[in-house]
């Protein structure tokens, strides 16, 4: 179960990174990029806390 959870977590991170990357490509404004990366960090933190 732990391995399956870790695999799902890794896949989730891969998806989030892809979304993050495409977002950075489409919006070059620094303030938007900063807001988005803080949202990304909050999601990552929530996933870690959830386990």
C-alpha positions as MATLAB code, in Angstrom:
seq = 'XXXXXXXXXXXXXXXXXXXXXXXXXXXXXXXXXXXXXXXXXXXXXXXXXXX';
ca = [
       0.000    0.000    0.000;
       2.832    2.363    0.865;
       4.486    1.749   -2.498;
       1.209    2.322   -4.331;
       0.674    5.552   -2.418;
       4.164    6.728   -3.248;
       3.626    5.915   -6.917;
       0.376    7.909   -6.984;
       2.069   10.788   -5.207;
       4.897   10.780   -7.757;
       2.404   10.706  -10.627;
       0.475   13.588   -9.072;
       3.679   15.600   -8.775;
       4.533   14.873  -12.404;
       1.113   16.116  -13.508;
       1.417   19.219  -11.323;
       4.901   19.959  -12.681;
       3.641   19.647  -16.247;
       0.755   22.002  -15.487;
       3.133   24.370  -13.730;
       5.509   24.347  -16.704;
       2.794   25.023  -19.275;
       1.443   27.783  -17.035;
       4.866   29.412  -16.879;
       5.114   29.243  -20.659;
       1.737   30.883  -21.210;
       2.099   33.592  -18.535;
       5.446   35.319  -18.354;
       4.440   37.921  -15.769;
       6.574   37.477  -12.612;
       3.833   38.266  -10.091;
       1.508   35.653  -11.597;
       4.349   33.152  -11.665;
       5.021   33.834   -7.985;
       1.367   33.373   -7.026;
       1.180   30.124   -8.960;
       4.328   28.659   -7.432;
       3.051   29.458   -3.944;
      -0.196   27.638   -4.791;
       1.927   24.746   -6.085;
       3.915   24.737   -2.837;
       0.713   24.779   -0.777;
      -0.634   21.761   -2.699;
       2.635   19.890   -2.218;
       2.624   20.711    1.505;
      -0.991   19.541    1.842;
      -0.154   16.253    0.108;
       2.770   15.663    2.468;
       0.686   16.493    5.538;
      -2.140   14.266    4.336;
       0.074   11.182    4.548;
];
